[in-house]
Amino acid sequence: MKVYISADMEGISGVVDFEQTYIKGEAKEYDRARTLMTDEVNAAIEGALAAGATEVLVNDAHGSMRNILLEKLNPGAELVSGSPKPLSMMQGIDEGTDGAFFIGYHAQAGSTYGTLGHTYSGRVYSVTLNGQPVGELGINAALAGHFGVPVVLVTGDQTLVGEARALLGEVETVAVKQSYGLTAARSLPPSKVHELIRQAAGRAVDRGGMPLVLDKPITLTASFLRPVQAEMAELIPGVQRVDGRTISFVHEDMLTLYRAWRAMISLAMMAG
């Protein structure tokens, strides 16, 4: 049984400020966040292996995508790191995967309560797939579904957990912290979080799940913070302008749509 883990950082317990989440931020806090992230991923690996997983692949899906400490990673797993990667936050997912874990994920842009919530970039105001508001969780789960892979475990704050249950149904979840706002949360201590994740990972492997497969054609709409960012995204062939800040892209294939979305984000970031 092969388990795939996509690991982000903003949804890790104890991470509450963007300064903790990038290499050029406050050095001691970033190093601390890397350790917290690695430890939560290890808890998920331990739970999966104990439940019978025979292969675990971890993809570092945050920022520079070189945050997880390889020398501290459970030796029962392998690590994909570095950026850019063809499938970005989902590099390594394939048809041979039995289930996906999303560890350390965060709420989508515009959430009322969601610590460090955003959707791929601070330039993005909102995203929908087939009219359903989604964040990184929804877009990445839909890509997993393209490969026939169910998302069976999601961890993050309580707002992210709510997103997961609304979108994926009876998926295993762990709320590692309670968000009080963009840069404030009430976090569980690591020892408690690790035990909860280990237990949930084991249940997730045992239960399995159903892939998220979207009706076709698939329509992605995205609103950006500034019109110039939508102008840049519109340079992608097939992208249509809906209004000053909003674009739309329609395709039969989720993988193609995902690649186009990544290109839109890259162009929007060039516009500032």
PAPA-726792 format. One line per 3 residues: number of its first residue (from 1); their letters; for each residue x, y, z of C-alpha. Coordinates in pm, 1 decimal. Each point is the difference from the previous one (the first is absolute). Layout:
PAPA-726792
NUM = A = X Y Z  ... .
This chain:
PAPA-726792
1 = MKV = 0.0 0.0 0.0  141.4 335.9 -108.2  -75.9 316.4 198.7 .
4 = YIS = 75.9 346.0 -135.0  48.3 299.5 232.7  -21.1 362.0 -116.6 .
7 = ADM = 132.3 212.9 285.8  -52.9 372.4 43.9  114.3 215.6 291.8 .
10 = EGI = -265.7 259.1 85.9  -229.2 -266.9 146.7  261.0 -140.5 238.0 .
13 = SGV = -67.9 41.6 374.0  191.0 297.6 139.7  41.8 174.0 -337.0 .
16 = VDF = -196.5 324.9 18.0  198.5 265.6 -188.4  136.3 24.9 -352.8 .
19 = EQT = 343.0 88.8 145.5  19.9 -361.3 116.3  -64.3 -143.7 -343.7 .
22 = YIK = 277.2 109.2 -234.4  376.3 -18.5 -19.7  56.5 376.0 3.8 .
25 = GEA = -231.3 52.9 297.7  105.7 -5.8 365.4  266.9 -270.7 -6.9 .
28 = KEY = -58.9 -162.7 340.0  -376.7 -7.8 -49.8  32.4 -148.2 -348.5 .
31 = DRA = 234.9 -271.7 126.6  -246.8 -76.4 277.2  -289.4 -20.6 -248.4 .
34 = RTL = 199.2 -237.8 -220.4  47.4 -231.4 295.0  -368.7 15.8 93.4 .
37 = MTD = -93.2 -75.2 -362.0  239.8 -293.9 -25.6  -129.4 -146.0 325.6 .
40 = EVN = -365.9 13.5 -108.5  88.1 -164.2 -331.2  187.2 -270.8 191.6 .
43 = AAI = -307.4 -65.3 212.7  -204.5 -52.7 -316.8  265.4 -233.7 -141.7 .
46 = EGA = 10.0 -201.6 323.6  -377.2 -40.2 3.6  -10.1 -105.1 -364.7 .
49 = LAA = 278.6 -255.7 37.5  -153.7 -146.0 315.2  -328.3 -47.5 -189.7 .
52 = GAT = 165.9 -193.6 -280.2  129.8 255.4 -250.4  295.8 -145.2 -189.9 .
55 = EVL = 113.6 319.8 -173.9  -24.5 362.9 108.4  98.9 292.7 -221.3 .
58 = VND = 13.4 348.1 154.2  -14.4 313.3 -214.8  117.8 322.9 162.7 .
61 = AHG = -275.0 233.2 -123.7  78.0 326.1 178.4  165.3 311.1 -141.1 .
64 = SMR = 351.3 -85.7 -114.7  -100.7 -365.6 43.4  320.2 -75.4 188.8 .
67 = NIL = -119.6 28.6 357.1  -28.2 -357.3 129.0  317.3 -120.2 170.8 .
70 = LEK = 100.9 -310.9 -192.1  244.6 -110.8 267.8  -288.2 -9.9 249.9 .
73 = LNP = -255.7 -161.8 -231.0  -126.0 -346.5 86.8  215.9 -241.3 -205.6 .
76 = GAE = -313.1 -182.0 -110.6  -76.7 287.5 -239.9  163.6 178.9 -291.5 .
79 = LVS = -5.8 377.5 -57.2  -65.9 214.4 -306.3  133.0 352.2 50.3 .
82 = GSP = 103.1 308.3 -193.9  -178.7 235.9 -237.2  -125.2 42.8 -265.2 .
85 = KPL = -146.9 -346.5 -47.3  -235.2 -98.4 -284.1  -286.8 -74.0 238.8 .
88 = SMM = 107.5 241.4 273.7  -184.6 -85.1 324.2  -100.9 -337.2 -145.8 .
91 = QGI = 325.3 -119.6 -153.3  25.4 -379.0 21.1  -372.6 -78.1 -3.0 .
94 = DEG = -87.0 -272.4 -251.3  -246.0 -276.3 -81.9  191.7 -245.3 219.7 .
97 = TDG = -78.6 195.3 316.5  -264.2 -143.7 233.0  -65.2 305.5 216.6 .
100 = AFF = 120.2 354.9 56.6  59.7 188.6 325.3  -2.8 380.3 5.9 .
103 = IGY = 205.5 99.6 305.2  34.4 357.8 127.2  -249.1 145.4 -247.8 .
106 = HAQ = -174.1 334.3 54.9  -331.5 166.2 -78.1  -74.0 161.8 -333.3 .
109 = AGS = 34.4 370.4 -76.9  -277.1 211.4 148.7  -91.1 -235.0 285.9 .
112 = TYG = -153.1 175.2 299.2  224.9 -197.4 235.1  299.6 -172.2 -148.6 .
115 = TLG = 350.9 46.8 131.5  232.9 103.8 -284.7  -278.1 -80.6 -247.0 .
118 = HTY = 62.3 61.1 -370.7  -29.0 -181.3 -331.3  340.3 -60.1 -157.6 .
121 = SGR = 91.1 368.7 6.3  -83.5 318.3 184.1  -106.3 138.8 -338.8 .
124 = VYS = -305.0 -229.5 -9.2  -330.4 120.0 147.3  -213.2 -307.8 -73.8 .
127 = VTL = -17.6 -315.3 -215.3  -286.1 -229.3 -100.6  -13.8 -335.5 -176.2 .
130 = NGQ = -335.0 -58.6 -170.5  -140.7 279.4 216.5  124.0 -149.3 329.7 .
133 = PVG = 232.9 229.9 199.3  328.9 -180.0 55.2  347.9 56.7 133.0 .
136 = ELG = 315.3 -204.6 -35.7  -180.6 -291.5 162.8  -271.7 -11.7 -267.7 .
139 = INA = 224.0 57.6 -300.9  251.8 -259.4 115.0  -269.9 -252.1 93.9 .
142 = ALA = -148.1 37.5 -348.6  340.1 -71.2 -153.0  34.5 -307.3 221.4 .
145 = GHF = -344.1 -104.1 -125.5  123.6 30.4 -357.8  240.4 -283.9 82.7 .
148 = GVP = -269.2 -196.5 182.5  151.1 72.7 341.0  -220.8 82.9 301.0 .
151 = VVL = 108.6 251.4 261.2  -44.2 -196.4 321.7  159.8 224.6 267.3 .
154 = VTG = 11.8 377.8 40.2  161.7 198.7 282.6  -0.2 373.0 75.4 .
157 = DQT = -208.7 248.8 195.9  -373.3 -37.2 66.2  -93.5 209.8 -304.0 .
160 = LVG = 203.6 -221.2 -231.8  -158.0 -307.5 159.6  -342.7 145.4 -75.0 .
163 = EAR = 99.4 53.7 -363.4  119.5 -360.1 -24.8  -319.6 -148.3 138.7 .
166 = ALL = -221.0 218.9 -218.3  190.8 -96.2 -313.0  109.7 -358.4 67.4 .
169 = GEV = -264.3 -134.0 237.3  98.8 -240.4 277.4  374.3 46.4 -40.6 .
172 = ETV = 232.8 -49.5 298.2  105.3 338.0 140.0  205.9 142.1 283.6 .
175 = AVK = -48.6 358.8 117.0  344.9 79.2 140.2  -92.9 356.2 95.4 .
178 = QSY = -296.7 233.6 32.4  33.8 309.8 -212.8  -84.9 333.6 160.0 .
181 = GLT = 94.5 196.7 -309.7  258.2 34.3 -274.9  298.0 4.3 236.6 .
184 = AAR = -132.9 -146.4 323.6  -100.2 -348.9 112.3  -31.1 -225.1 301.6 .
187 = SLP = 235.3 -292.4 -68.9  15.0 -349.3 143.5  342.3 -106.6 133.9 .
190 = PSK = 210.2 -211.2 -239.5  -21.5 -320.6 204.0  -380.4 12.9 -8.4 .
193 = VHE = -9.4 90.9 -368.5  234.4 -283.1 -95.1  -210.5 -259.5 176.2 .
196 = LIR = -319.5 128.8 -161.8  160.5 -5.0 -345.6  141.9 -351.0 48.6 .
199 = QAA = -341.6 -131.7 97.8  -180.4 181.2 -283.2  256.8 -118.0 -256.3 .
202 = GRA = -57.7 -359.0 104.8  -376.3 36.7 -29.4  38.2 170.9 -337.5 .
205 = VDR = 204.6 -288.9 -141.3  -252.6 -250.3 132.2  -306.7 186.8 -128.4 .
208 = GGM = 120.5 126.8 -334.5  -233.0 235.2 -183.0  -143.7 118.2 -330.1 .
211 = PLV = 190.4 227.9 -238.5  -131.7 349.7 -66.3  -94.4 -12.3 -368.4 .
214 = LDK = -149.0 316.2 -146.7  -269.3 15.4 -266.6  139.6 88.5 -343.4 .
217 = PIT = 66.1 240.5 -151.6  168.5 149.3 305.8  -26.4 375.4 49.9 .
220 = LTA = 252.8 188.3 209.1  -68.0 363.2 89.4  247.8 212.8 190.6 .
223 = SFL = -16.8 354.6 128.9  323.7 183.4 64.1  66.9 293.2 230.0 .
226 = RPV = 96.7 234.3 -283.7  -120.7 24.6 -361.6  357.5 -14.6 -133.3 .
229 = QAE = 35.9 -347.6 151.2  -309.4 -116.2 -189.5  146.9 158.2 -313.3 .
232 = MAE = 312.5 -211.0 38.1  -199.5 -318.8 63.2  -200.8 73.9 -314.4 .
235 = LIP = 316.1 -51.1 -207.6  -47.2 -377.0 35.4  -174.3 -132.6 -314.0 .
238 = GVQ = -361.5 -88.2 77.6  -30.9 231.2 301.1  -297.9 234.6 -21.7 .
241 = RVD = -42.7 329.6 185.8  -322.4 11.5 203.6  45.3 346.2 152.2 .
244 = GRT = 280.8 230.1 108.5  147.1 -240.2 254.7  -148.5 -336.4 -101.8 .
247 = ISF = 92.8 -262.3 -260.5  -151.4 -330.6 -105.7  156.0 -311.4 -151.3 .
250 = VHE = -193.7 -305.5 -122.6  149.1 -337.9 -88.5  -92.9 -367.7 -11.9 .
253 = DML = 323.5 -108.8 166.8  81.5 84.0 363.8  371.7 -49.7 -53.6 .
256 = TLY = 4.8 255.5 -281.7  -208.1 238.4 209.5  240.1 -39.2 293.2 .
259 = RAW = 300.2 77.9 -217.8  -175.9 305.4 -143.3  -85.8 117.6 351.8 .
262 = RAM = 364.8 -24.4 104.5  97.4 210.8 -300.7  -266.4 259.6 84.4 .
265 = ISL = 133.8 31.6 352.3  357.1 41.8 -122.2  -101.2 272.9 -242.6 .
268 = AMM = -215.4 177.1 260.7  293.5 3.2 241.1  211.7 176.2 -261.7 .
271 = AG = -252.6 284.9 3.7  65.0 64.2 370.2 .
